[in-house]
Amino acid sequence: MTCPQCNHAVPAKSLWTRAGFSSVVCPYCHTSLCPTAGRAILLFVISFGLGDAVLELLRRNGVGLSLAFAGFFVVFVAVNAVLAPLVLRLRLKGSGSEPHLTGHKA
């Protein structure tokens, strides 16, 4: 992942904050960044799909629901951690097609 402002590489550890992907900050130019919506959705779909496949596989092999859910969670987090730096593309926070409601009267 690279910063669109300064074109330096943003380390993957910048993604793992308490606020999640919504508060990524470039360590070089200190610009607030966020992932593009399409790529974030793609990452979620891949992670959820593989987690669900593991859940179904474990349930069909007779594993209890709580253990199968734990398997889903572990796979979901692991796939998210591995693929996030590869799949996500960052954009400047506040840019794009976000709706702005300030100054509008109902």
A tleap script that builds the chain and sets N, CA, C and O, in Angstrom:
source leaprc.protein.ff14SB
mol = sequence {
  NMET THR CYS PRO GLN CYS ASN HIE ALA VAL
  PRO ALA LYS SER LEU TRP THR ARG ALA GLY
  PHE SER SER VAL VAL CYS PRO TYR CYS HIE
  THR SER LEU CYS PRO THR ALA GLY ARG ALA
  ILE LEU LEU PHE VAL ILE SER PHE GLY LEU
  GLY ASP ALA VAL LEU GLU LEU LEU ARG ARG
  ASN GLY VAL GLY LEU SER LEU ALA PHE ALA
  GLY PHE PHE VAL VAL PHE VAL ALA VAL ASN
  ALA VAL LEU ALA PRO LEU VAL LEU ARG LEU
  ARG LEU LYS GLY SER GLY SER GLU PRO HIE
  LEU THR GLY HIE LYS CALA
}
set mol.1.N position { 0.845 -1.163 0.000 }
set mol.1.CA position { 0.000 0.000 0.000 }
set mol.1.C position { 0.893 1.230 0.000 }
set mol.1.O position { 1.907 1.284 0.697 }
set mol.2.N position { 0.505 2.194 -0.780 }
set mol.2.CA position { 1.263 3.434 -0.821 }
set mol.2.C position { 0.352 4.612 -0.490 }
set mol.2.O position { -0.855 4.573 -0.727 }
set mol.3.N position { 0.952 5.643 0.055 }
set mol.3.CA position { 0.231 6.869 0.375 }
set mol.3.C position { 0.000 7.646 -0.921 }
set mol.3.O position { 0.954 7.890 -1.660 }
set mol.4.N position { -1.239 8.040 -1.217 }
set mol.4.CA position { -1.479 8.803 -2.440 }
set mol.4.C position { -0.930 10.230 -2.368 }
set mol.4.O position { -0.819 10.898 -3.396 }
set mol.5.N position { -0.593 10.695 -1.188 }
set mol.5.CA position { -0.077 12.053 -1.013 }
set mol.5.C position { 1.430 12.118 -1.290 }
set mol.5.O position { 1.884 12.962 -2.062 }
set mol.6.N position { 2.208 11.217 -0.654 }
set mol.6.CA position { 3.672 11.286 -0.774 }
set mol.6.C position { 4.279 10.098 -1.524 }
set mol.6.O position { 5.483 10.091 -1.781 }
set mol.7.N position { 3.477 9.102 -1.876 }
set mol.7.CA position { 3.897 7.897 -2.609 }
set mol.7.C position { 4.904 7.030 -1.859 }
set mol.7.O position { 5.611 6.238 -2.481 }
set mol.8.N position { 4.984 7.164 -0.537 }
set mol.8.CA position { 5.784 6.259 0.274 }
set mol.8.C position { 4.933 5.044 0.642 }
set mol.8.O position { 3.704 5.112 0.662 }
set mol.9.N position { 5.604 3.948 0.929 }
set mol.9.CA position { 4.902 2.746 1.355 }
set mol.9.C position { 4.361 2.936 2.770 }
set mol.9.O position { 5.068 3.406 3.661 }
set mol.10.N position { 3.105 2.567 2.959 }
set mol.10.CA position { 2.485 2.609 4.287 }
set mol.10.C position { 2.600 1.207 4.869 }
set mol.10.O position { 2.100 0.257 4.267 }
set mol.11.N position { 3.250 1.048 6.035 }
set mol.11.CA position { 3.421 -0.293 6.601 }
set mol.11.C position { 2.083 -0.920 6.993 }
set mol.11.O position { 1.137 -0.226 7.366 }
set mol.12.N position { 2.031 -2.233 6.901 }
set mol.12.CA position { 0.797 -2.956 7.218 }
set mol.12.C position { 0.383 -2.767 8.666 }
set mol.12.O position { -0.806 -2.832 8.980 }
set mol.13.N position { 1.346 -2.533 9.560 }
set mol.13.CA position { 0.989 -2.356 10.969 }
set mol.13.C position { 0.178 -1.083 11.187 }
set mol.13.O position { -0.459 -0.939 12.230 }
set mol.14.N position { 0.186 -0.165 10.237 }
set mol.14.CA position { -0.624 1.051 10.350 }
set mol.14.C position { -2.117 0.758 10.248 }
set mol.14.O position { -2.941 1.566 10.678 }
set mol.15.N position { -2.469 -0.396 9.678 }
set mol.15.CA position { -3.877 -0.777 9.551 }
set mol.15.C position { -4.468 -1.274 10.855 }
set mol.15.O position { -5.676 -1.174 11.070 }
set mol.16.N position { -3.629 -1.808 11.726 }
set mol.16.CA position { -4.126 -2.460 12.926 }
set mol.16.C position { -4.105 -1.503 14.110 }
set mol.16.O position { -3.201 -1.542 14.945 }
set mol.17.N position { -5.111 -0.648 14.167 }
set mol.17.CA position { -5.303 0.276 15.273 }
set mol.17.C position { -6.648 -0.027 15.919 }
set mol.17.O position { -7.434 -0.815 15.394 }
set mol.18.N position { -6.908 0.602 17.057 }
set mol.18.CA position { -8.200 0.378 17.721 }
set mol.18.C position { -9.360 0.884 16.891 }
set mol.18.O position { -10.468 0.358 16.989 }
set mol.19.N position { -9.122 1.893 16.080 }
set mol.19.CA position { -10.192 2.449 15.246 }
set mol.19.C position { -10.356 1.689 13.939 }
set mol.19.O position { -11.241 2.013 13.146 }
set mol.20.N position { -9.526 0.694 13.703 }
set mol.20.CA position { -9.653 -0.104 12.497 }
set mol.20.C position { -9.094 0.609 11.280 }
set mol.20.O position { -8.174 1.420 11.391 }
set mol.21.N position { -9.652 0.304 10.122 }
set mol.21.CA position { -9.163 0.867 8.869 }
set mol.21.C position { -9.531 2.335 8.702 }
set mol.21.O position { -9.042 2.986 7.779 }
set mol.22.N position { -10.382 2.869 9.576 }
set mol.22.CA position { -10.864 4.230 9.385 }
set mol.22.C position { -9.879 5.300 9.827 }
set mol.22.O position { -10.102 6.481 9.559 }
set mol.23.N position { -8.811 4.927 10.486 }
set mol.23.CA position { -7.868 5.946 10.971 }
set mol.23.C position { -6.424 5.589 10.632 }
set mol.23.O position { -5.561 5.592 11.510 }
set mol.24.N position { -6.159 5.283 9.377 }
set mol.24.CA position { -4.802 4.993 8.934 }
set mol.24.C position { -4.091 6.328 8.706 }
set mol.24.O position { -4.637 7.231 8.072 }
set mol.25.N position { -2.873 6.443 9.228 }
set mol.25.CA position { -2.090 7.670 9.075 }
set mol.25.C position { -0.749 7.306 8.441 }
set mol.25.O position { -0.074 6.376 8.881 }
set mol.26.N position { -0.378 8.046 7.411 }
set mol.26.CA position { 0.911 7.838 6.760 }
set mol.26.C position { 2.016 8.245 7.732 }
set mol.26.O position { 1.976 9.357 8.258 }
set mol.27.N position { 3.006 7.375 7.990 }
set mol.27.CA position { 4.069 7.722 8.931 }
set mol.27.C position { 5.044 8.764 8.383 }
set mol.27.O position { 5.827 9.324 9.150 }
set mol.28.N position { 5.015 9.035 7.092 }
set mol.28.CA position { 5.948 9.985 6.488 }
set mol.28.C position { 5.370 11.397 6.410 }
set mol.28.O position { 6.015 12.351 6.846 }
set mol.29.N position { 4.166 11.541 5.861 }
set mol.29.CA position { 3.589 12.882 5.701 }
set mol.29.C position { 2.442 13.148 6.678 }
set mol.29.O position { 1.872 14.239 6.677 }
set mol.30.N position { 2.098 12.161 7.511 }
set mol.30.CA position { 1.069 12.272 8.546 }
set mol.30.C position { -0.305 12.645 7.982 }
set mol.30.O position { -1.077 13.348 8.633 }
set mol.31.N position { -0.603 12.175 6.779 }
set mol.31.CA position { -1.894 12.397 6.154 }
set mol.31.C position { -2.865 11.316 6.607 }
set mol.31.O position { -2.497 10.145 6.693 }
set mol.32.N position { -4.097 11.702 6.895 }
set mol.32.CA position { -5.129 10.731 7.259 }
set mol.32.C position { -5.615 10.028 5.992 }
set mol.32.O position { -5.959 10.668 4.997 }
set mol.33.N position { -5.634 8.709 6.056 }
set mol.33.CA position { -6.003 7.897 4.904 }
set mol.33.C position { -7.110 6.930 5.281 }
set mol.33.O position { -7.310 6.631 6.458 }
set mol.34.N position { -7.822 6.447 4.287 }
set mol.34.CA position { -8.805 5.377 4.489 }
set mol.34.C position { -8.834 4.529 3.225 }
set mol.34.O position { -8.496 5.020 2.148 }
set mol.35.N position { -9.234 3.260 3.338 }
set mol.35.CA position { -9.260 2.405 2.162 }
set mol.35.C position { -10.404 2.787 1.234 }
set mol.35.O position { -11.414 3.342 1.667 }
set mol.36.N position { -10.230 2.481 -0.052 }
set mol.36.CA position { -11.318 2.701 -0.996 }
set mol.36.C position { -12.431 1.711 -0.684 }
set mol.36.O position { -12.171 0.586 -0.257 }
set mol.37.N position { -13.653 2.130 -0.897 }
set mol.37.CA position { -14.813 1.319 -0.504 }
set mol.37.C position { -14.858 -0.010 -1.234 }
set mol.37.O position { -15.116 -1.042 -0.615 }
set mol.38.N position { -14.615 -0.008 -2.520 }
set mol.38.CA position { -14.684 -1.250 -3.295 }
set mol.38.C position { -13.688 -2.291 -2.835 }
set mol.38.O position { -14.012 -3.475 -2.745 }
set mol.39.N position { -12.479 -1.850 -2.545 }
set mol.39.CA position { -11.451 -2.783 -2.086 }
set mol.39.C position { -11.750 -3.293 -0.679 }
set mol.39.O position { -11.488 -4.457 -0.378 }
set mol.40.N position { -12.294 -2.435 0.186 }
set mol.40.CA position { -12.646 -2.865 1.537 }
set mol.40.C position { -13.761 -3.912 1.489 }
set mol.40.O position { -13.736 -4.887 2.240 }
set mol.41.N position { -14.736 -3.704 0.601 }
set mol.41.CA position { -15.824 -4.677 0.439 }
set mol.41.C position { -15.279 -5.990 -0.104 }
set mol.41.O position { -15.667 -7.064 0.355 }
set mol.42.N position { -14.376 -5.907 -1.085 }
set mol.42.CA position { -13.773 -7.119 -1.641 }
set mol.42.C position { -13.030 -7.907 -0.567 }
set mol.42.O position { -13.144 -9.131 -0.504 }
set mol.43.N position { -12.275 -7.216 0.271 }
set mol.43.CA position { -11.555 -7.883 1.358 }
set mol.43.C position { -12.525 -8.564 2.317 }
set mol.43.O position { -12.292 -9.698 2.734 }
set mol.44.N position { -13.619 -7.872 2.672 }
set mol.44.CA position { -14.608 -8.462 3.563 }
set mol.44.C position { -15.252 -9.700 2.938 }
set mol.44.O position { -15.413 -10.719 3.610 }
set mol.45.N position { -15.619 -9.619 1.668 }
set mol.45.CA position { -16.277 -10.752 1.000 }
set mol.45.C position { -15.351 -11.967 0.950 }
set mol.45.O position { -15.787 -13.089 1.209 }
set mol.46.N position { -14.087 -11.751 0.622 }
set mol.46.CA position { -13.132 -12.866 0.576 }
set mol.46.C position { -12.954 -13.471 1.970 }
set mol.46.O position { -13.006 -14.690 2.133 }
set mol.47.N position { -12.745 -12.617 2.971 }
set mol.47.CA position { -12.543 -13.103 4.341 }
set mol.47.C position { -13.766 -13.843 4.853 }
set mol.47.O position { -13.647 -14.919 5.438 }
set mol.48.N position { -14.952 -13.263 4.633 }
set mol.48.CA position { -16.178 -13.885 5.106 }
set mol.48.C position { -16.440 -15.187 4.361 }
set mol.48.O position { -16.857 -16.174 4.968 }
set mol.49.N position { -16.201 -15.199 3.063 }
set mol.49.CA position { -16.432 -16.415 2.268 }
set mol.49.C position { -15.555 -17.571 2.712 }
set mol.49.O position { -16.034 -18.695 2.861 }
set mol.50.N position { -14.278 -17.306 2.922 }
set mol.50.CA position { -13.388 -18.373 3.375 }
set mol.50.C position { -13.710 -18.803 4.808 }
set mol.50.O position { -13.634 -19.986 5.138 }
set mol.51.N position { -14.067 -17.839 5.653 }
set mol.51.CA position { -14.475 -18.187 7.016 }
set mol.51.C position { -15.734 -19.039 7.019 }
set mol.51.O position { -15.833 -20.006 7.774 }
set mol.52.N position { -16.694 -18.681 6.177 }
set mol.52.CA position { -17.935 -19.452 6.083 }
set mol.52.C position { -17.674 -20.855 5.533 }
set mol.52.O position { -18.306 -21.819 5.965 }
set mol.53.N position { -16.752 -20.969 4.589 }
set mol.53.CA position { -16.410 -22.293 4.056 }
set mol.53.C position { -15.834 -23.176 5.151 }
set mol.53.O position { -16.160 -24.361 5.226 }
set mol.54.N position { -14.984 -22.617 5.997 }
set mol.54.CA position { -14.413 -23.384 7.114 }
set mol.54.C position { -15.514 -23.747 8.113 }
set mol.54.O position { -15.549 -24.869 8.618 }
set mol.55.N position { -16.411 -22.803 8.398 }
set mol.55.CA position { -17.531 -23.079 9.307 }
set mol.55.C position { -18.365 -24.246 8.792 }
set mol.55.O position { -18.676 -25.163 9.551 }
set mol.56.N position { -18.727 -24.225 7.521 }
set mol.56.CA position { -19.526 -25.305 6.942 }
set mol.56.C position { -18.769 -26.630 6.944 }
set mol.56.O position { -19.346 -27.679 7.234 }
set mol.57.N position { -17.488 -26.582 6.624 }
set mol.57.CA position { -16.678 -27.796 6.613 }
set mol.57.C position { -16.592 -28.422 8.004 }
set mol.57.O position { -16.712 -29.637 8.157 }
set mol.58.N position { -16.384 -27.581 9.009 }
set mol.58.CA position { -16.315 -28.092 10.378 }
set mol.58.C position { -17.663 -28.637 10.842 }
set mol.58.O position { -17.714 -29.677 11.499 }
set mol.59.N position { -18.745 -27.956 10.512 }
set mol.59.CA position { -20.078 -28.429 10.921 }
set mol.59.C position { -20.425 -29.759 10.246 }
set mol.59.O position { -21.038 -30.622 10.874 }
set mol.60.N position { -20.047 -29.936 8.988 }
set mol.60.CA position { -20.340 -31.187 8.288 }
set mol.60.C position { -19.518 -32.351 8.820 }
set mol.60.O position { -19.896 -33.513 8.669 }
set mol.61.N position { -18.395 -32.031 9.441 }
set mol.61.CA position { -17.562 -33.083 10.028 }
set mol.61.C position { -17.886 -33.343 11.488 }
set mol.61.O position { -17.132 -34.033 12.175 }
set mol.62.N position { -18.996 -32.801 11.972 }
set mol.62.CA position { -19.482 -33.112 13.296 }
set mol.62.C position { -18.911 -32.279 14.429 }
set mol.62.O position { -19.060 -32.648 15.594 }
set mol.63.N position { -18.276 -31.191 14.124 }
set mol.63.CA position { -17.720 -30.326 15.166 }
set mol.63.C position { -18.854 -29.489 15.748 }
set mol.63.O position { -19.769 -29.095 15.025 }
set mol.64.N position { -18.799 -29.216 17.044 }
set mol.64.CA position { -19.819 -28.413 17.697 }
set mol.64.C position { -19.858 -26.990 17.159 }
set mol.64.O position { -18.890 -26.500 16.577 }
set mol.65.N position { -21.000 -26.339 17.367 }
set mol.65.CA position { -21.210 -25.004 16.819 }
set mol.65.C position { -20.215 -23.983 17.384 }
set mol.65.O position { -19.703 -23.143 16.643 }
set mol.66.N position { -19.945 -24.051 18.675 }
set mol.66.CA position { -19.029 -23.061 19.259 }
set mol.66.C position { -17.618 -23.212 18.705 }
set mol.66.O position { -16.954 -22.210 18.443 }
set mol.67.N position { -17.152 -24.428 18.524 }
set mol.67.CA position { -15.825 -24.655 17.967 }
set mol.67.C position { -15.787 -24.291 16.477 }
set mol.67.O position { -14.791 -23.760 15.986 }
set mol.68.N position { -16.874 -24.581 15.771 }
set mol.68.CA position { -16.951 -24.209 14.359 }
set mol.68.C position { -16.941 -22.691 14.199 }
set mol.68.O position { -16.308 -22.168 13.283 }
set mol.69.N position { -17.642 -21.983 15.088 }
set mol.69.CA position { -17.633 -20.526 15.028 }
set mol.69.C position { -16.245 -19.981 15.344 }
set mol.69.O position { -15.807 -19.005 14.736 }
set mol.70.N position { -15.556 -20.604 16.286 }
set mol.70.CA position { -14.181 -20.192 16.586 }
set mol.70.C position { -13.285 -20.385 15.359 }
set mol.70.O position { -12.418 -19.553 15.087 }
set mol.71.N position { -13.490 -21.470 14.625 }
set mol.71.CA position { -12.745 -21.692 13.383 }
set mol.71.C position { -13.049 -20.624 12.348 }
set mol.71.O position { -12.149 -20.146 11.658 }
set mol.72.N position { -14.337 -20.245 12.236 }
set mol.72.CA position { -14.729 -19.163 11.332 }
set mol.72.C position { -14.002 -17.878 11.697 }
set mol.72.O position { -13.443 -17.207 10.830 }
set mol.73.N position { -14.010 -17.537 12.981 }
set mol.73.CA position { -13.406 -16.299 13.448 }
set mol.73.C position { -11.904 -16.279 13.182 }
set mol.73.O position { -11.369 -15.270 12.724 }
set mol.74.N position { -11.222 -17.391 13.466 }
set mol.74.CA position { -9.771 -17.470 13.261 }
set mol.74.C position { -9.440 -17.307 11.782 }
set mol.74.O position { -8.516 -16.571 11.435 }
set mol.75.N position { -10.179 -17.981 10.909 }
set mol.75.CA position { -9.917 -17.880 9.468 }
set mol.75.C position { -10.239 -16.478 8.965 }
set mol.75.O position { -9.482 -15.925 8.168 }
set mol.76.N position { -11.344 -15.896 9.414 }
set mol.76.CA position { -11.727 -14.544 8.996 }
set mol.76.C position { -10.630 -13.538 9.351 }
set mol.76.O position { -10.242 -12.724 8.513 }
set mol.77.N position { -10.133 -13.590 10.582 }
set mol.77.CA position { -9.099 -12.653 11.022 }
set mol.77.C position { -7.781 -12.909 10.302 }
set mol.77.O position { -7.097 -11.965 9.908 }
set mol.78.N position { -7.419 -14.175 10.126 }
set mol.78.CA position { -6.154 -14.504 9.469 }
set mol.78.C position { -6.157 -14.061 8.000 }
set mol.78.O position { -5.178 -13.488 7.523 }
set mol.79.N position { -7.244 -14.323 7.292 }
set mol.79.CA position { -7.338 -13.911 5.889 }
set mol.79.C position { -7.328 -12.391 5.790 }
set mol.79.O position { -6.694 -11.826 4.900 }
set mol.80.N position { -8.032 -11.733 6.706 }
set mol.80.CA position { -8.049 -10.271 6.730 }
set mol.80.C position { -6.638 -9.732 6.954 }
set mol.80.O position { -6.224 -8.787 6.281 }
set mol.81.N position { -5.898 -10.320 7.888 }
set mol.81.CA position { -4.553 -9.855 8.206 }
set mol.81.C position { -3.587 -10.069 7.048 }
set mol.81.O position { -2.738 -9.218 6.780 }
set mol.82.N position { -3.711 -11.191 6.368 }
set mol.82.CA position { -2.782 -11.503 5.285 }
set mol.82.C position { -3.113 -10.707 4.021 }
set mol.82.O position { -2.210 -10.197 3.357 }
set mol.83.N position { -4.386 -10.600 3.688 }
set mol.83.CA position { -4.766 -9.970 2.431 }
set mol.83.C position { -4.935 -8.453 2.493 }
set mol.83.O position { -4.910 -7.796 1.453 }
set mol.84.N position { -5.106 -7.883 3.683 }
set mol.84.CA position { -5.330 -6.431 3.776 }
set mol.84.C position { -4.220 -5.625 3.106 }
set mol.84.O position { -4.530 -4.723 2.327 }
set mol.85.N position { -2.944 -5.903 3.370 }
set mol.85.CA position { -1.910 -5.112 2.689 }
set mol.85.C position { -1.860 -5.343 1.179 }
set mol.85.O position { -1.391 -4.480 0.437 }
set mol.86.N position { -2.335 -6.491 0.725 }
set mol.86.CA position { -2.289 -6.807 -0.701 }
set mol.86.C position { -3.494 -6.272 -1.471 }
set mol.86.O position { -3.363 -5.865 -2.625 }
set mol.87.N position { -4.663 -6.270 -0.837 }
set mol.87.CA position { -5.903 -5.933 -1.536 }
set mol.87.C position { -6.259 -4.454 -1.405 }
set mol.87.O position { -6.698 -3.834 -2.373 }
set mol.88.N position { -6.075 -3.890 -0.220 }
set mol.88.CA position { -6.544 -2.530 0.023 }
set mol.88.C position { -5.727 -1.491 -0.730 }
set mol.88.O position { -4.512 -1.616 -0.879 }
set mol.89.N position { -6.428 -0.459 -1.200 }
set mol.89.CA position { -5.812 0.727 -1.777 }
set mol.89.C position { -6.274 1.913 -0.944 }
set mol.89.O position { -7.455 2.021 -0.615 }
set mol.90.N position { -5.358 2.791 -0.607 }
set mol.90.CA position { -5.686 3.904 0.264 }
set mol.90.C position { -6.000 5.161 -0.541 }
set mol.90.O position { -5.481 5.365 -1.638 }
set mol.91.N position { -6.865 5.999 0.034 }
set mol.91.CA position { -7.171 7.305 -0.538 }
set mol.91.C position { -7.133 8.316 0.593 }
set mol.91.O position { -7.172 7.947 1.766 }
set mol.92.N position { -7.058 9.589 0.241 }
set mol.92.CA position { -7.070 10.630 1.254 }
set mol.92.C position { -8.408 10.619 1.973 }
set mol.92.O position { -9.460 10.527 1.340 }
set mol.93.N position { -8.367 10.712 3.279 }
set mol.93.CA position { -9.599 10.706 4.053 }
set mol.93.C position { -10.357 12.001 3.793 }
set mol.93.O position { -9.778 13.087 3.833 }
set mol.94.N position { -11.628 11.881 3.532 }
set mol.94.CA position { -12.454 13.051 3.243 }
set mol.94.C position { -12.599 13.307 1.757 }
set mol.94.O position { -13.459 14.092 1.358 }
set mol.95.N position { -11.784 12.670 0.920 }
set mol.95.CA position { -11.954 12.841 -0.520 }
set mol.95.C position { -12.872 11.755 -1.044 }
set mol.95.O position { -13.096 10.745 -0.377 }
set mol.96.N position { -13.387 11.958 -2.205 }
set mol.96.CA position { -14.284 10.967 -2.800 }
set mol.96.C position { -15.712 11.434 -2.778 }
set mol.96.O position { -15.985 12.633 -2.723 }
set mol.97.N position { -16.606 10.505 -2.821 }
set mol.97.CA position { -18.019 10.842 -2.943 }
set mol.97.C position { -18.756 10.696 -1.618 }
set mol.97.O position { -19.833 10.102 -1.562 }
set mol.98.N position { -18.170 11.243 -0.546 }
set mol.98.CA position { -18.844 11.205 0.738 }
set mol.98.C position { -19.908 12.295 0.780 }
set mol.98.O position { -19.639 13.414 0.344 }
set mol.99.N position { -21.096 12.013 1.284 }
set mol.99.CA position { -22.114 13.057 1.368 }
set mol.99.C position { -21.769 14.080 2.444 }
set mol.99.O position { -21.323 13.713 3.531 }
set mol.100.N position { -21.969 15.331 2.152 }
set mol.100.CA position { -21.722 16.404 3.100 }
set mol.100.C position { -23.052 17.062 3.425 }
set mol.100.O position { -23.730 17.571 2.532 }
set mol.101.N position { -23.426 17.055 4.685 }
set mol.101.CA position { -24.719 17.580 5.092 }
set mol.101.C position { -24.628 18.961 5.743 }
set mol.101.O position { -25.648 19.545 6.107 }
set mol.102.N position { -23.421 19.477 5.889 }
set mol.102.CA position { -23.284 20.777 6.535 }
set mol.102.C position { -23.797 21.876 5.614 }
set mol.102.O position { -23.512 21.882 4.417 }
set mol.103.N position { -24.553 22.801 6.187 }
set mol.103.CA position { -25.063 23.924 5.424 }
set mol.103.C position { -26.348 23.638 4.663 }
set mol.103.O position { -26.859 24.517 3.969 }
set mol.104.N position { -26.876 22.438 4.777 }
set mol.104.CA position { -28.115 22.090 4.080 }
set mol.104.C position { -29.288 22.172 5.038 }
set mol.104.O position { -29.186 21.764 6.195 }
set mol.105.N position { -30.381 22.688 4.562 }
set mol.105.CA position { -31.576 22.755 5.385 }
set mol.105.C position { -32.572 21.710 4.922 }
set mol.105.O position { -32.716 21.458 3.725 }
set mol.106.N position { -33.254 21.106 5.876 }
set mol.106.CA position { -34.203 20.057 5.544 }
set mol.106.C position { -35.501 20.624 5.025 }
set mol.106.O position { -36.417 19.871 4.696 }
savepdb mol mol.pdb
quit
